[in-house]
Amino acid sequence: MAIIKNGVNGTVSGKAGSVVFVLTKTGNYVRSLPRVKKREPTPEQLLSRTRFKIVRSHISLLNPIIKIGYKAYSYPKRAYDVAMSYNLNEALIQKEDGFMVDWQKFMIAKGSPNPITSYTMDLDQENGVLQVTWEYDAYLEKKFDTRSYDSFLILYSAADSRVEYPLLMNESKNSLIAGKQDINIPEHRKVTTYEVYIFFIESYGGGNTDSLHLGKIEV
């Protein structure tokens, strides 16, 4: 801010807009403010931005699930932030031409170990139903008391978020010990590839298990 000394006819000192008034023993003068030079990002910064952008694009689309699957694990931090941090560190693979997501390591839920030991996926294209059946580790089930946890079966179109149904979730939910879960798949106008995940959560919103990537399906 410029300051006027001794009234309107006095001297001016300080900054006014893009110039600065300077008082010296030899007189007064005006000079332009130095321009702030924007530094070009370093290769490391560009790499970090690329990694962040890739993970953020998926976490943003999956955020309704992330809020459920990371709620207990992330407290008192935001589920979104914790999911970003985890997957940035664990689920990216660097290739010669950039980065790709390792969907087996990508986690849409974090909690106790997922107790599933083996599973099958049966896709009924005609009726639009995917059924997942599983066996589980009885020791983990007892240790973490997950027998009555509800199953969340998630289908995520990771390759193309512009499809009709980028994210699907089962409406009716079976318990872990039921050993099976169905999910209805609406009719699609174009072929869509989904990453399939499952995790289990307490019905009243307490703890939950890690998510488990079951593979891909094409509908």
C-alpha positions in Angstrom: 0.0 0.0 0.0 1.4 3.5 -0.9 1.5 6.2 1.8 1.3 9.9 1.1 3.2 12.1 3.5 2.3 15.8 4.2 -1.0 15.8 2.3 -1.9 15.6 -1.4 1.2 17.6 -2.4 3.6 15.5 -0.3 5.8 12.5 -1.2 4.5 9.0 -1.9 6.1 5.8 -0.7 5.2 2.2 -0.9 3.4 -0.1 -3.4 0.5 1.0 -5.6 -0.7 -1.5 -8.1 2.1 -2.9 -10.2 4.6 -0.2 -9.2 6.4 0.9 -6.0 7.4 4.4 -4.9 10.8 4.6 -3.4 12.3 7.5 -1.3 16.1 8.0 -1.2 18.5 10.7 -0.2 18.9 11.8 -3.8 15.2 11.9 -4.7 12.1 9.9 -5.3 11.5 7.4 -8.1 9.1 4.8 -9.2 9.9 1.2 -10.3 7.9 -1.7 -11.5 7.4 -4.7 -9.2 9.5 -7.7 -10.1 7.6 -10.4 -11.9 7.2 -13.6 -10.1 8.6 -16.4 -12.3 6.7 -19.6 -12.4 9.1 -22.5 -12.1 8.6 -25.4 -14.4 7.7 -28.6 -12.4 10.5 -31.1 -11.9 10.2 -34.6 -13.4 9.5 -35.9 -9.9 6.7 -33.4 -9.4 5.1 -34.3 -12.8 5.4 -38.0 -11.9 3.7 -37.4 -8.5 0.9 -35.4 -10.2 0.3 -38.2 -12.7 0.0 -40.8 -9.9 -2.3 -38.6 -7.9 -4.6 -37.9 -10.9 -4.9 -41.6 -11.7 -5.9 -42.7 -8.2 -8.1 -39.7 -7.6 -10.2 -40.5 -10.7 -11.1 -43.9 -9.3 -11.5 -42.9 -5.7 -13.9 -40.1 -6.7 -16.1 -42.4 -8.6 -16.0 -45.0 -5.9 -16.5 -42.5 -3.1 -20.0 -43.7 -2.1 -18.4 -47.1 -1.4 -15.2 -45.7 0.1 -17.3 -43.8 2.7 -18.6 -47.2 3.8 -15.6 -49.4 3.4 -13.1 -47.0 5.0 -15.3 -45.5 7.7 -14.0 -47.4 10.7 -10.5 -47.8 9.4 -9.9 -44.2 8.6 -11.4 -42.6 11.8 -10.7 -39.8 12.7 -9.4 -38.9 9.3 -11.6 -38.7 6.1 -12.2 -42.0 4.4 -11.5 -40.4 1.0 -8.0 -39.2 2.2 -7.1 -42.5 3.7 -8.2 -44.4 0.6 -6.2 -42.1 -1.6 -3.1 -42.5 0.5 -3.4 -46.3 0.7 -3.9 -46.9 -3.0 -1.3 -44.4 -4.0 1.3 -46.4 -2.1 0.0 -49.9 -2.7 -2.0 -50.2 -5.9 0.0 -48.5 -8.7 2.4 -50.2 -11.1 4.9 -48.1 -13.1 5.3 -49.1 -16.7 7.6 -47.6 -19.4 4.7 -45.6 -20.8 3.2 -44.5 -17.4 1.3 -46.0 -14.5 -1.5 -48.6 -14.3 -3.7 -49.7 -11.4 -3.1 -53.2 -10.0 -6.8 -54.0 -9.3 -5.9 -57.0 -7.1 -4.1 -54.7 -4.7 -6.6 -51.8 -5.1 -8.7 -51.6 -1.9 -12.2 -50.2 -1.8 -12.5 -51.2 1.9 -10.0 -51.7 4.7 -10.6 -53.5 8.0 -10.0 -56.9 9.4 -8.7 -59.6 7.0 -11.2 -60.8 4.4 -12.0 -64.4 5.4 -12.8 -65.8 2.0 -10.5 -68.6 1.1 -12.1 -69.7 -2.2 -14.9 -68.6 -4.4 -16.7 -69.0 -7.8 -18.5 -66.5 -10.0 -21.5 -67.6 -12.1 -22.8 -65.0 -14.5 -26.3 -65.6 -15.9 -26.3 -63.3 -18.9 -29.9 -64.2 -19.9 -31.4 -63.2 -16.6 -28.9 -60.5 -15.7 -27.6 -62.0 -12.4 -24.1 -62.6 -11.1 -23.9 -65.1 -8.2 -20.8 -65.3 -6.1 -20.3 -68.3 -3.8 -17.5 -68.7 -1.3 -15.8 -70.7 1.4 -14.4 -68.9 4.4 -11.7 -69.2 7.1 -13.5 -70.3 10.3 -10.6 -69.1 12.5 -10.8 -65.5 11.1 -14.6 -65.5 11.3 -14.4 -66.4 15.0 -11.5 -64.1 15.8 -13.1 -61.0 14.3 -16.7 -62.1 15.0 -17.8 -61.6 11.4 -20.3 -64.4 10.9 -23.3 -62.0 10.8 -21.5 -59.3 8.7 -23.4 -58.3 5.5 -21.9 -58.9 2.1 -21.2 -56.0 -0.2 -20.7 -57.1 -3.8 -19.4 -54.3 -6.0 -19.1 -54.1 -9.8 -16.9 -51.2 -11.0 -16.4 -50.2 -14.6 -12.8 -49.0 -14.2 -11.9 -48.9 -17.8 -14.7 -46.6 -18.8 -16.6 -44.4 -16.4 -18.9 -43.1 -19.1 -20.9 -46.3 -19.4 -24.6 -46.5 -18.4 -23.8 -48.2 -15.1 -20.3 -47.4 -13.9 -20.9 -48.7 -10.4 -23.3 -51.5 -9.2 -24.0 -52.9 -5.8 -26.2 -55.7 -4.5 -29.5 -54.5 -2.9 -30.3 -57.5 -0.7 -27.4 -58.6 1.4 -26.6 -62.0 2.7 -24.3 -62.7 5.7 -20.8 -64.1 5.5 -21.9 -67.5 6.7 -24.6 -67.7 4.0 -21.7 -68.4 1.6 -23.3 -66.8 -1.4 -24.5 -63.4 -2.8 -26.4 -62.4 -5.9 -26.3 -59.0 -7.7 -28.7 -57.9 -10.4 -27.2 -56.5 -13.6 -29.3 -54.2 -15.7 -29.4 -54.7 -19.4 -26.5 -52.9 -21.1 -26.6 -51.3 -24.6 -22.8 -51.8 -25.0 -20.4 -54.4 -23.7 -19.0 -53.4 -20.3 -16.1 -54.8 -18.3 -16.4 -54.7 -14.5 -13.9 -55.2 -11.8 -15.6 -57.3 -9.1 -15.1 -56.8 -5.4 -16.6 -58.1 -2.2 -16.3 -57.1 1.5 -18.3 -57.6 4.6 -19.6 -55.1 7.1 -21.5 -55.1 10.4 -25.2 -54.4 9.8 -25.3 -51.5 12.2 -22.3 -49.8 10.7 -19.4 -50.9 13.0 -16.4 -52.8 11.7 -15.8 -54.3 8.3 -13.4 -56.5 6.4 -10.9 -55.7 3.7 -12.2 -55.8 0.2 -11.2 -58.7 -2.0 -10.8 -58.5 -5.8 -12.6 -61.4 -7.4 -11.7 -60.7 -11.0 -13.3 -59.3 -14.1 -16.6 -60.0 -15.8 -17.9 -58.8 -19.2 -21.6 -58.0 -19.6 
